[in-house]
């Protein structure tokens, strides 16, 4: 009896996970960026009954995970202080991701930007292929 119940729960969890994977696979708008790109991440903010959109603009310094647990870290400078935020790629709170600028980098993680200040944090722009 207990094994049958556990099997039924596992089957339901697998079906839900498969449905989520299929939905995420079709959501290709969030996969068009790389490390080094400057992004506008549009977040839905729920405040009581109201909903508004907040934009977080910065440089992608890392991408981690795969599948449904994929996440990316965006860094920006606010009033002279570095601010980093980690976003789950398939979060329902992310309404849109816009690529503002593409950067040329030769590393998978740009953690070295944390130690740089001012113009030293700039990245070269990637030229579109003609």
N, CA, C and O atoms as CSV, one atom per row, in Angstrom:
chain,resi,resn,atom,element,x,y,z
A,1,UNK,N,N,0.831,-1.195,0.000
A,1,UNK,CA,C,0.000,0.000,0.000
A,1,UNK,C,C,0.873,1.256,0.000
A,1,UNK,O,O,0.655,2.188,-0.774
A,2,UNK,N,N,1.883,1.252,0.906
A,2,UNK,CA,C,2.755,2.421,1.011
A,2,UNK,C,C,3.564,2.619,-0.272
A,2,UNK,O,O,3.744,3.748,-0.728
A,3,UNK,N,N,4.049,1.524,-0.847
A,3,UNK,CA,C,4.825,1.627,-2.080
A,3,UNK,C,C,3.978,2.134,-3.236
A,3,UNK,O,O,4.455,2.908,-4.066
A,4,UNK,N,N,2.725,1.701,-3.296
A,4,UNK,CA,C,1.835,2.163,-4.360
A,4,UNK,C,C,1.585,3.663,-4.234
A,4,UNK,O,O,1.548,4.377,-5.236
A,5,UNK,N,N,1.416,4.139,-3.001
A,5,UNK,CA,C,1.201,5.571,-2.763
A,5,UNK,C,C,2.439,6.374,-3.153
A,5,UNK,O,O,2.329,7.424,-3.786
A,6,UNK,N,N,3.614,5.881,-2.774
A,6,UNK,CA,C,4.860,6.573,-3.116
A,6,UNK,C,C,5.054,6.602,-4.635
A,6,UNK,O,O,5.505,7.606,-5.185
A,7,UNK,N,N,4.714,5.502,-5.311
A,7,UNK,CA,C,4.848,5.461,-6.764
A,7,UNK,C,C,3.914,6.476,-7.421
A,7,UNK,O,O,4.291,7.134,-8.391
A,8,UNK,N,N,2.700,6.601,-6.893
A,8,UNK,CA,C,1.743,7.551,-7.449
A,8,UNK,C,C,2.243,8.988,-7.265
A,8,UNK,O,O,2.119,9.807,-8.175
A,9,UNK,N,N,2.807,9.296,-6.095
A,9,UNK,CA,C,3.345,10.635,-5.833
A,9,UNK,C,C,4.524,10.915,-6.758
A,9,UNK,O,O,4.639,12.012,-7.305
A,10,UNK,N,N,5.396,9.933,-6.932
A,10,UNK,CA,C,6.549,10.102,-7.826
A,10,UNK,C,C,6.105,10.331,-9.268
A,10,UNK,O,O,6.687,11.155,-9.974
A,11,UNK,N,N,5.073,9.602,-9.708
A,11,UNK,CA,C,4.565,9.774,-11.072
A,11,UNK,C,C,3.995,11.174,-11.276
A,11,UNK,O,O,4.217,11.788,-12.320
A,12,UNK,N,N,3.262,11.683,-10.286
A,12,UNK,CA,C,2.690,13.032,-10.400
A,12,UNK,C,C,3.797,14.087,-10.425
A,12,UNK,O,O,3.725,15.050,-11.188
A,13,UNK,N,N,4.826,13.902,-9.583
A,13,UNK,CA,C,5.942,14.853,-9.560
A,13,UNK,C,C,6.695,14.825,-10.887
A,13,UNK,O,O,7.099,15.872,-11.394
A,14,UNK,N,N,6.884,13.641,-11.445
A,14,UNK,CA,C,7.583,13.526,-12.730
A,14,UNK,C,C,6.781,14.191,-13.842
A,14,UNK,O,O,7.351,14.849,-14.712
A,15,UNK,N,N,5.461,14.020,-13.817
A,15,UNK,CA,C,4.613,14.645,-14.839
A,15,UNK,C,C,4.658,16.166,-14.725
A,15,UNK,O,O,4.721,16.863,-15.738
A,16,UNK,N,N,4.625,16.685,-13.493
A,16,UNK,CA,C,4.688,18.134,-13.291
A,16,UNK,C,C,6.034,18.677,-13.746
A,16,UNK,O,O,6.108,19.736,-14.369
A,17,UNK,N,N,7.100,17.945,-13.431
A,17,UNK,CA,C,8.432,18.376,-13.841
A,17,UNK,C,C,8.558,18.359,-15.365
A,17,UNK,O,O,9.167,19.255,-15.950
A,18,UNK,N,N,7.985,17.345,-16.003
A,18,UNK,CA,C,8.044,17.259,-17.464
A,18,UNK,C,C,7.279,18.411,-18.103
A,18,UNK,O,O,7.728,18.986,-19.094
A,19,UNK,N,N,6.123,18.747,-17.534
A,19,UNK,CA,C,5.338,19.870,-18.058
A,19,UNK,C,C,6.107,21.176,-17.909
A,19,UNK,O,O,6.093,22.015,-18.809
A,20,UNK,N,N,6.776,21.348,-16.777
A,20,UNK,CA,C,7.564,22.564,-16.554
A,20,UNK,C,C,8.737,22.635,-17.527
A,20,UNK,O,O,9.064,23.711,-18.027
A,21,UNK,N,N,9.373,21.490,-17.799
A,21,UNK,CA,C,10.485,21.464,-18.758
A,21,UNK,C,C,10.009,21.827,-20.155
A,21,UNK,O,O,10.686,22.567,-20.868
A,22,UNK,N,N,8.851,21.313,-20.551
A,22,UNK,CA,C,8.308,21.624,-21.872
A,22,UNK,C,C,7.991,23.110,-21.995
A,22,UNK,O,O,8.246,23.720,-23.034
A,23,UNK,N,N,7.432,23.695,-20.930
A,23,UNK,CA,C,7.116,25.122,-20.946
A,23,UNK,C,C,8.402,25.937,-21.040
A,23,UNK,O,O,8.468,26.912,-21.788
A,24,UNK,N,N,9.424,25.538,-20.282
A,24,UNK,CA,C,10.692,26.263,-20.292
A,24,UNK,C,C,11.392,26.130,-21.641
A,24,UNK,O,O,12.051,27.066,-22.095
A,25,UNK,N,N,11.254,24.981,-22.279
A,25,UNK,CA,C,11.892,24.775,-23.573
A,25,UNK,C,C,11.306,25.711,-24.628
A,25,UNK,O,O,12.023,26.200,-25.501
A,26,UNK,N,N,10.012,25.953,-24.544
A,26,UNK,CA,C,9.363,26.848,-25.488
A,26,UNK,C,C,9.639,28.309,-25.201
A,26,UNK,O,O,9.355,29.164,-26.040
A,27,UNK,N,N,10.183,28.613,-24.041
A,27,UNK,CA,C,10.416,29.993,-23.622
A,27,UNK,C,C,11.826,30.409,-24.027
A,27,UNK,O,O,12.699,30.561,-23.173
A,28,UNK,N,N,12.052,30.594,-25.337
A,28,UNK,CA,C,13.401,30.824,-25.846
A,28,UNK,C,C,13.839,32.283,-25.751
A,28,UNK,O,O,15.005,32.583,-26.011
A,29,UNK,N,N,12.935,33.204,-25.384
A,29,UNK,CA,C,13.325,34.608,-25.330
A,29,UNK,C,C,14.375,34.859,-24.247
A,29,UNK,O,O,15.126,35.831,-24.327
A,30,UNK,N,N,14.431,33.992,-23.240
A,30,UNK,CA,C,15.360,34.204,-22.137
A,30,UNK,C,C,16.739,33.608,-22.404
A,30,UNK,O,O,17.626,33.745,-21.562
A,31,UNK,N,N,16.947,32.960,-23.531
A,31,UNK,CA,C,18.216,32.276,-23.768
A,31,UNK,C,C,19.113,32.996,-24.757
A,31,UNK,O,O,20.129,32.443,-25.176
A,32,UNK,N,N,18.768,34.199,-25.138
A,32,UNK,CA,C,19.507,34.894,-26.182
A,32,UNK,C,C,20.605,35.796,-25.638
A,32,UNK,O,O,20.909,36.816,-26.256
A,33,UNK,N,N,21.203,35.460,-24.516
A,33,UNK,CA,C,22.277,36.288,-23.982
A,33,UNK,C,C,23.406,35.404,-23.474
A,33,UNK,O,O,23.233,34.213,-23.215
A,34,UNK,N,N,24.584,36.044,-23.339
A,34,UNK,CA,C,25.773,35.338,-22.881
A,34,UNK,C,C,26.425,36.144,-21.769
A,34,UNK,O,O,26.033,37.277,-21.490
A,35,UNK,N,N,27.418,35.547,-21.145
A,35,UNK,CA,C,28.205,36.256,-20.140
A,35,UNK,C,C,28.915,37.412,-20.829
A,35,UNK,O,O,29.490,37.237,-21.903
A,36,UNK,N,N,28.879,38.586,-20.222
A,36,UNK,CA,C,29.488,39.779,-20.795
A,36,UNK,C,C,28.478,40.718,-21.423
A,36,UNK,O,O,28.802,41.870,-21.711
A,37,UNK,N,N,27.261,40.248,-21.640
A,37,UNK,CA,C,26.222,41.094,-22.229
A,37,UNK,C,C,25.623,42.022,-21.175
A,37,UNK,O,O,25.562,41.677,-19.995
A,38,UNK,N,N,25.188,43.190,-21.607
A,38,UNK,CA,C,24.474,44.120,-20.735
A,38,UNK,C,C,22.985,43.903,-20.963
A,38,UNK,O,O,22.498,43.976,-22.091
A,39,UNK,N,N,22.268,43.634,-19.868
A,39,UNK,CA,C,20.858,43.276,-19.947
A,39,UNK,C,C,19.973,44.259,-19.211
A,39,UNK,O,O,20.411,44.939,-18.283
A,40,UNK,N,N,18.716,44.325,-19.640
A,40,UNK,CA,C,17.623,44.912,-18.872
A,40,UNK,C,C,16.738,43.745,-18.459
A,40,UNK,O,O,16.115,43.107,-19.308
A,41,UNK,N,N,16.679,43.462,-17.162
A,41,UNK,CA,C,15.814,42.398,-16.658
A,41,UNK,C,C,14.569,43.061,-16.091
A,41,UNK,O,O,14.651,43.803,-15.113
A,42,UNK,N,N,13.425,42.800,-16.694
A,42,UNK,CA,C,12.158,43.385,-16.254
A,42,UNK,C,C,11.494,42.421,-15.272
A,42,UNK,O,O,11.138,41.298,-15.627
A,43,UNK,N,N,11.335,42.887,-14.021
A,43,UNK,CA,C,10.759,42.061,-12.965
A,43,UNK,C,C,9.361,42.531,-12.620
A,43,UNK,O,O,9.096,43.731,-12.552
A,44,UNK,N,N,8.472,41.584,-12.404
A,44,UNK,CA,C,7.140,41.937,-11.914
A,44,UNK,C,C,7.215,42.024,-10.398
A,44,UNK,O,O,7.623,41.071,-9.735
A,45,UNK,N,N,6.819,43.171,-9.849
A,45,UNK,CA,C,6.811,43.389,-8.408
A,45,UNK,C,C,5.356,43.450,-7.965
A,45,UNK,O,O,4.578,44.258,-8.470
A,46,UNK,N,N,4.993,42.586,-7.012
A,46,UNK,CA,C,3.632,42.567,-6.496
A,46,UNK,C,C,3.605,43.305,-5.167
A,46,UNK,O,O,4.279,42.908,-4.217
A,47,UNK,N,N,2.828,44.376,-5.099
A,47,UNK,CA,C,2.691,45.162,-3.873
A,47,UNK,C,C,1.216,45.188,-3.504
A,47,UNK,O,O,0.465,46.043,-3.974
A,48,UNK,N,N,0.809,44.253,-2.665
A,48,UNK,CA,C,-0.600,44.161,-2.304
A,48,UNK,C,C,-1.417,43.761,-3.513
A,48,UNK,O,O,-1.189,42.699,-4.093
A,49,UNK,N,N,-2.360,44.591,-3.899
A,49,UNK,CA,C,-3.203,44.329,-5.064
A,49,UNK,C,C,-2.567,44.842,-6.353
A,49,UNK,O,O,-2.960,44.435,-7.447
A,50,UNK,N,N,-1.582,45.736,-6.225
A,50,UNK,CA,C,-0.973,46.353,-7.404
A,50,UNK,C,C,0.198,45.522,-7.914
A,50,UNK,O,O,0.842,44.784,-7.169
A,51,UNK,N,N,0.444,45.669,-9.192
A,51,UNK,CA,C,1.594,45.029,-9.815
A,51,UNK,C,C,2.309,46.062,-10.669
A,51,UNK,O,O,1.678,46.802,-11.425
A,52,UNK,N,N,3.636,46.108,-10.543
A,52,UNK,CA,C,4.412,47.037,-11.348
A,52,UNK,C,C,5.639,46.305,-11.872
A,52,UNK,O,O,5.962,45.203,-11.428
A,53,UNK,N,N,6.312,46.936,-12.818
A,53,UNK,CA,C,7.512,46.349,-13.403
A,53,UNK,C,C,8.724,47.164,-12.986
A,53,UNK,O,O,8.729,48.391,-13.083
A,54,UNK,N,N,9.747,46.467,-12.524
A,54,UNK,CA,C,10.994,47.113,-12.123
A,54,UNK,C,C,12.097,46.578,-13.034
A,54,UNK,O,O,12.143,45.384,-13.329
A,55,UNK,N,N,12.975,47.460,-13.472
A,55,UNK,CA,C,14.046,47.068,-14.383
A,55,UNK,C,C,15.376,47.054,-13.641
A,55,UNK,O,O,15.714,48.003,-12.935
A,56,UNK,N,N,16.125,45.969,-13.809
A,56,UNK,CA,C,17.468,45.855,-13.252
A,56,UNK,C,C,18.409,45.756,-14.442
A,56,UNK,O,O,18.364,44.784,-15.196
A,57,UNK,N,N,19.266,46.765,-14.612
A,57,UNK,CA,C,20.182,46.826,-15.748
A,57,UNK,C,C,21.600,46.563,-15.266
A,57,UNK,O,O,22.037,47.154,-14.278
A,58,UNK,N,N,22.320,45.686,-15.948
A,58,UNK,CA,C,23.692,45.418,-15.568
A,58,UNK,C,C,24.345,44.419,-16.505
A,58,UNK,O,O,23.763,44.010,-17.509
A,59,UNK,N,N,25.574,44.033,-16.156
A,59,UNK,CA,C,26.382,43.111,-16.960
A,59,UNK,C,C,26.246,41.706,-16.385
A,59,UNK,O,O,26.332,41.518,-15.172
A,60,UNK,N,N,26.034,40.731,-17.246
A,60,UNK,CA,C,25.969,39.334,-16.814
A,60,UNK,C,C,27.387,38.886,-16.488
A,60,UNK,O,O,28.257,38.887,-17.359
A,61,UNK,N,N,27.623,38.501,-15.223
A,61,UNK,CA,C,28.969,38.068,-14.847
A,61,UNK,C,C,29.072,36.558,-14.699
A,61,UNK,O,O,30.178,36.021,-14.646
A,62,UNK,N,N,27.926,35.853,-14.632
A,62,UNK,CA,C,27.989,34.395,-14.597
A,62,UNK,C,C,26.646,33.789,-14.957
A,62,UNK,O,O,25.592,34.401,-14.783
A,63,UNK,N,N,26.717,32.561,-15.466
A,63,UNK,CA,C,25.538,31.731,-15.693
A,63,UNK,C,C,25.837,30.392,-15.038
A,63,UNK,O,O,26.922,29.838,-15.213
A,64,UNK,N,N,24.874,29.873,-14.284
A,64,UNK,CA,C,25.079,28.608,-13.586
A,64,UNK,C,C,23.873,27.705,-13.777
A,64,UNK,O,O,22.787,28.161,-14.135
A,65,UNK,N,N,24.077,26.427,-13.534
A,65,UNK,CA,C,22.993,25.461,-13.582
A,65,UNK,C,C,22.597,25.108,-14.999
A,65,UNK,O,O,23.161,25.601,-15.976
A,66,UNK,N,N,21.603,24.231,-15.074
A,66,UNK,CA,C,21.071,23.843,-16.373
A,66,UNK,C,C,19.619,23.442,-16.190
A,66,UNK,O,O,19.185,23.113,-15.086
A,67,UNK,N,N,18.886,23.474,-17.267
A,67,UNK,CA,C,17.484,23.092,-17.196
A,67,UNK,C,C,16.660,24.101,-16.425
A,67,UNK,O,O,16.800,25.308,-16.619
A,68,UNK,N,N,15.803,23.607,-15.553
A,68,UNK,CA,C,14.902,24.483,-14.809
A,68,UNK,C,C,15.596,25.248,-13.694
A,68,UNK,O,O,15.061,26.247,-13.212
A,69,UNK,N,N,16.769,24.805,-13.275
A,69,UNK,CA,C,17.467,25.476,-12.180
A,69,UNK,C,C,18.558,26.420,-12.686
A,69,UNK,O,O,19.419,26.839,-11.913
A,70,UNK,N,N,18.529,26.752,-13.965
A,70,UNK,CA,C,19.525,27.659,-14.534
A,70,UNK,C,C,19.331,29.062,-13.967
A,70,UNK,O,O,18.203,29.534,-13.826
A,71,UNK,N,N,20.440,29.721,-13.645
A,71,UNK,CA,C,20.388,31.067,-13.077
A,71,UNK,C,C,21.516,31.900,-13.672
A,71,UNK,O,O,22.477,31.365,-14.224
A,72,UNK,N,N,21.382,33.219,-13.549
A,72,UNK,CA,C,22.428,34.115,-14.023
A,72,UNK,C,C,22.571,35.260,-13.029
A,72,UNK,O,O,21.617,35.643,-12.352
A,73,UNK,N,N,23.791,35.799,-12.958
A,73,UNK,CA,C,24.097,36.888,-12.038
A,73,UNK,C,C,24.352,38.150,-12.841
A,73,UNK,O,O,25.119,38.147,-13.804
A,74,UNK,N,N,23.694,39.238,-12.429
A,74,UNK,CA,C,23.833,40.531,-13.103
A,74,UNK,C,C,24.449,41.508,-12.111
A,74,UNK,O,O,24.038,41.574,-10.952
A,75,UNK,N,N,25.442,42.268,-12.577
A,75,UNK,CA,C,26.140,43.232,-11.714
A,75,UNK,C,C,25.995,44.628,-12.288
A,75,UNK,O,O,26.098,44.833,-13.498
A,76,UNK,N,N,25.756,45.582,-11.407
A,76,UNK,CA,C,25.723,46.988,-11.802
A,76,UNK,C,C,26.281,47.822,-10.659
A,76,UNK,O,O,26.429,47.341,-9.536
A,77,UNK,N,N,26.589,49.080,-10.960
A,77,UNK,CA,C,27.121,50.007,-9.966
A,77,UNK,C,C,26.026,51.011,-9.630
A,77,UNK,O,O,25.485,51.665,-10.522
A,78,UNK,N,N,25.697,51.134,-8.346
A,78,UNK,CA,C,24.682,52.078,-7.880
A,78,UNK,C,C,25.335,52.978,-6.838
A,78,UNK,O,O,25.753,52.511,-5.779
A,79,UNK,N,N,25.419,54.265,-7.143
A,79,UNK,CA,C,26.009,55.268,-6.248
A,79,UNK,C,C,27.391,54.843,-5.757
A,79,UNK,O,O,27.711,54.986,-4.577
A,80,UNK,N,N,28.202,54.321,-6.671
A,80,UNK,CA,C,29.570,53.959,-6.338
A,80,UNK,C,C,29.727,52.599,-5.679
A,80,UNK,O,O,30.853,52.196,-5.387
A,81,UNK,N,N,28.644,51.879,-5.435
A,81,UNK,CA,C,28.701,50.560,-4.814
A,81,UNK,C,C,28.265,49.510,-5.827
A,81,UNK,O,O,27.309,49.721,-6.572
A,82,UNK,N,N,28.958,48.394,-5.854
A,82,UNK,CA,C,28.572,47.307,-6.740
A,82,UNK,C,C,27.385,46.543,-6.177
A,82,UNK,O,O,27.365,46.194,-4.996
A,83,UNK,N,N,26.400,46.287,-7.020
A,83,UNK,CA,C,25.215,45.527,-6.619
A,83,UNK,C,C,25.083,44.347,-7.569
A,83,UNK,O,O,25.064,44.520,-8.788
A,84,UNK,N,N,24.991,43.147,-7.009
A,84,UNK,CA,C,24.808,41.949,-7.815
A,84,UNK,C,C,23.498,41.294,-7.431
A,84,UNK,O,O,23.108,41.282,-6.264
A,85,UNK,N,N,22.833,40.755,-8.421
A,85,UNK,CA,C,21.576,40.069,-8.149
A,85,UNK,C,C,21.550,38.788,-8.969
A,85,UNK,O,O,21.910,38.784,-10.147
A,86,UNK,N,N,21.124,37.711,-8.342
A,86,UNK,CA,C,21.035,36.412,-8.998
A,86,UNK,C,C,19.577,36.170,-9.373
A,86,UNK,O,O,18.687,36.247,-8.525
A,87,UNK,N,N,19.342,35.878,-10.648
A,87,UNK,CA,C,17.992,35.639,-11.152
A,87,UNK,C,C,17.867,34.196,-11.622
A,87,UNK,O,O,18.709,33.737,-12.394
A,88,UNK,N,N,16.847,33.468,-11.183
A,88,UNK,CA,C,16.553,32.178,-11.814
A,88,UNK,C,C,16.050,32.442,-13.234
A,88,UNK,O,O,15.165,33.276,-13.427
A,89,UNK,N,N,16.587,31.761,-14.205
A,89,UNK,CA,C,16.264,32.047,-15.604
A,89,UNK,C,C,14.786,31.834,-15.918
A,89,UNK,O,O,14.200,32.591,-16.692
A,90,UNK,N,N,14.189,30.821,-15.326
A,90,UNK,CA,C,12.801,30.486,-15.638
A,90,UNK,C,C,11.836,30.979,-14.567
A,90,UNK,O,O,10.767,30.395,-14.389
A,91,UNK,N,N,12.191,32.032,-13.859
A,91,UNK,CA,C,11.315,32.577,-12.823
A,91,UNK,C,C,10.073,33.203,-13.456
A,91,UNK,O,O,10.179,33.896,-14.467
A,92,UNK,N,N,8.899,32.967,-12.872
A,92,UNK,CA,C,7.688,33.608,-13.402
A,92,UNK,C,C,7.654,35.108,-13.128
A,92,UNK,O,O,6.842,35.823,-13.715
A,93,UNK,N,N,8.524,35.593,-12.245
A,93,UNK,CA,C,8.566,37.022,-11.935
A,93,UNK,C,C,9.323,37.820,-12.988
A,93,UNK,O,O,9.202,39.044,-13.032
A,94,UNK,N,N,10.100,37.153,-13.834
A,94,UNK,CA,C,10.804,37.844,-14.917
A,94,UNK,C,C,9.847,37.943,-16.096
A,94,UNK,O,O,9.458,36.933,-16.682
A,95,UNK,N,N,9.473,39.174,-16.435
A,95,UNK,CA,C,8.536,39.340,-17.545
A,95,UNK,C,C,9.262,39.428,-18.886
A,95,UNK,O,O,8.737,38.995,-19.913
A,96,UNK,N,N,10.477,39.992,-18.871
A,96,UNK,CA,C,11.188,40.174,-20.140
A,96,UNK,C,C,12.670,40.372,-19.855
A,96,UNK,O,O,13.044,40.941,-18.829
A,97,UNK,N,N,13.506,39.902,-20.763
A,97,UNK,CA,C,14.947,40.141,-20.701
A,97,UNK,C,C,15.352,40.750,-22.031
A,97,UNK,O,O,15.162,40.144,-23.086
A,98,UNK,N,N,15.915,41.964,-21.976
A,98,UNK,CA,C,16.369,42.647,-23.187
A,98,UNK,C,C,17.887,42.728,-23.177
A,98,UNK,O,O,18.484,43.086,-22.161
A,99,UNK,N,N,18.513,42.400,-24.298
A,99,UNK,CA,C,19.959,42.550,-24.439
A,99,UNK,C,C,20.215,43.946,-24.979
A,99,UNK,O,O,19.831,44.261,-26.105
A,100,UNK,N,N,20.868,44.790,-24.173
A,100,UNK,CA,C,21.165,46.160,-24.578
A,100,UNK,C,C,22.460,46.240,-25.375
A,100,UNK,O,O,22.582,47.025,-26.316
A,101,UNK,N,N,23.430,45.407,-24.977
A,101,UNK,CA,C,24.755,45.482,-25.581
A,101,UNK,C,C,25.409,44.119,-25.423
A,101,UNK,O,O,25.247,43.474,-24.388
A,102,UNK,N,N,26.140,43.676,-26.426
A,102,UNK,CA,C,26.837,42.399,-26.328
A,102,UNK,C,C,28.317,42.667,-26.094
A,102,UNK,O,O,28.908,43.532,-26.740
A,103,UNK,N,N,28.907,41.927,-25.177
A,103,UNK,CA,C,30.305,42.148,-24.831
A,103,UNK,C,C,31.186,40.985,-25.227
A,103,UNK,O,O,30.750,39.834,-25.234
A,104,UNK,N,N,32.434,41.292,-25.559
A,104,UNK,CA,C,33.421,40.268,-25.892
A,104,UNK,C,C,34.154,39.892,-24.617
A,104,UNK,O,O,34.779,40.743,-23.984
A,105,UNK,N,N,34.080,38.614,-24.234
A,105,UNK,CA,C,34.795,38.135,-23.055
A,105,UNK,C,C,35.442,36.804,-23.390
A,105,UNK,O,O,35.019,36.107,-24.312
A,106,UNK,N,N,36.475,36.460,-22.629
A,106,UNK,CA,C,37.169,35.200,-22.855
A,106,UNK,C,C,37.130,34.328,-21.611
A,106,UNK,O,O,37.960,33.435,-21.442
A,107,UNK,N,N,36.169,34.588,-20.748
A,107,UNK,CA,C,36.002,33.834,-19.513
A,107,UNK,C,C,34.532,33.463,-19.351
A,107,UNK,O,O,33.652,34.149,-19.871
A,108,UNK,N,N,34.271,32.377,-18.630
A,108,UNK,CA,C,32.891,31.978,-18.346
A,108,UNK,C,C,32.340,32.748,-17.159
A,108,UNK,O,O,31.132,32.971,-17.071
A,109,UNK,N,N,33.211,33.156,-16.244
A,109,UNK,CA,C,32.804,33.919,-15.064
A,109,UNK,C,C,33.616,35.212,-15.036
A,109,UNK,O,O,34.838,35.191,-15.187
A,110,UNK,N,N,32.934,36.323,-14.842
A,110,UNK,CA,C,33.612,37.622,-14.851
A,110,UNK,C,C,33.740,38.188,-13.441
A,110,UNK,O,O,33.503,39.375,-13.218
A,111,UNK,N,N,34.114,37.335,-12.495
A,111,UNK,CA,C,34.218,37.781,-11.109
A,111,UNK,C,C,35.327,38.808,-10.917
A,111,UNK,O,O,35.325,39.538,-9.926
A,112,UNK,N,N,36.271,38.875,-11.845
A,112,UNK,CA,C,37.348,39.852,-11.738
A,112,UNK,C,C,36.822,41.281,-11.854
A,112,UNK,O,O,37.515,42.216,-11.451
A,113,UNK,N,N,35.620,41.478,-12.393
A,113,UNK,CA,C,35.050,42.828,-12.486
A,113,UNK,C,C,34.736,43.406,-11.111
A,113,UNK,O,O,34.600,44.620,-10.965
A,114,UNK,N,N,34.620,42.541,-10.096
A,114,UNK,CA,C,34.338,43.011,-8.734
A,114,UNK,C,C,35.482,43.860,-8.195
A,114,UNK,O,O,35.268,44.754,-7.375
A,115,UNK,N,N,36.697,43.576,-8.659
A,115,UNK,CA,C,37.870,44.294,-8.159
A,115,UNK,C,C,38.180,45.544,-8.962
A,115,UNK,O,O,39.090,46.291,-8.602
A,116,UNK,N,N,37.462,45.788,-10.023
A,116,UNK,CA,C,37.756,46.927,-10.893
A,116,UNK,C,C,36.796,48.069,-10.634
A,116,UNK,O,O,35.665,47.872,-10.190
A,117,UNK,N,N,37.281,49.284,-10.927
A,117,UNK,CA,C,36.497,50.486,-10.657
A,117,UNK,C,C,36.458,51.344,-11.913
A,117,UNK,O,O,37.443,51.413,-12.650
A,118,UNK,N,N,35.342,51.991,-12.159
A,118,UNK,CA,C,35.234,52.980,-13.226
A,118,UNK,C,C,35.373,52.404,-14.611
A,118,UNK,O,O,34.736,51.407,-14.952
A,119,UNK,N,N,36.223,53.050,-15.422
A,119,UNK,CA,C,36.362,52.656,-16.821
A,119,UNK,C,C,37.009,51.287,-16.987
A,119,UNK,O,O,36.916,50.688,-18.058
A,120,UNK,N,N,37.659,50.787,-15.952
A,120,UNK,CA,C,38.295,49.471,-16.038
A,120,UNK,C,C,37.267,48.347,-16.129
A,120,UNK,O,O,37.617,47.222,-16.485
A,121,UNK,N,N,36.010,48.633,-15.815
A,121,UNK,CA,C,34.972,47.599,-15.874
A,121,UNK,C,C,34.332,47.484,-17.251
A,121,UNK,O,O,33.487,46.615,-17.468
A,122,UNK,N,N,34.722,48.349,-18.184
A,122,UNK,CA,C,34.121,48.303,-19.520
A,122,UNK,C,C,34.566,47.065,-20.285
A,122,UNK,O,O,35.688,46.585,-20.119
A,123,UNK,N,N,33.680,46.562,-21.115
A,123,UNK,CA,C,33.983,45.419,-21.968
A,123,UNK,C,C,33.842,45.848,-23.422
A,123,UNK,O,O,33.003,46.687,-23.750
A,124,UNK,N,N,34.669,45.266,-24.294
A,124,UNK,CA,C,34.542,45.559,-25.721
A,124,UNK,C,C,33.217,45.023,-26.236
A,124,UNK,O,O,32.702,44.024,-25.734
A,125,UNK,N,N,32.672,45.694,-27.240
A,125,UNK,CA,C,31.394,45.263,-27.800
A,125,UNK,C,C,31.615,44.236,-28.899
A,125,UNK,O,O,32.508,44.384,-29.733
A,126,UNK,N,N,30.789,43.191,-28.890
A,126,UNK,CA,C,30.859,42.154,-29.901
A,126,UNK,C,C,30.191,42.659,-31.171
A,126,UNK,O,O,29.066,43.157,-31.139
A,127,UNK,N,N,30.887,42.527,-32.274
A,127,UNK,CA,C,30.349,42.969,-33.560
A,127,UNK,C,C,29.413,41.897,-34.105
A,127,UNK,O,O,29.738,40.712,-34.032
A,128,UNK,N,N,28.263,42.279,-34.646
A,128,UNK,CA,C,27.376,41.273,-35.250
A,128,UNK,C,C,28.002,40.693,-36.511
A,128,UNK,O,O,28.662,41.397,-37.276
A,129,UNK,N,N,27.784,39.394,-36.714
A,129,UNK,CA,C,28.339,38.742,-37.907
A,129,UNK,C,C,27.542,39.160,-39.124
A,129,UNK,O,O,26.311,39.122,-39.129
A,130,UNK,N,N,28.276,39.563,-40.168
A,130,UNK,CA,C,27.601,40.041,-41.390
A,130,UNK,C,C,27.410,38.940,-42.389
A,130,UNK,O,O,26.861,39.172,-43.466
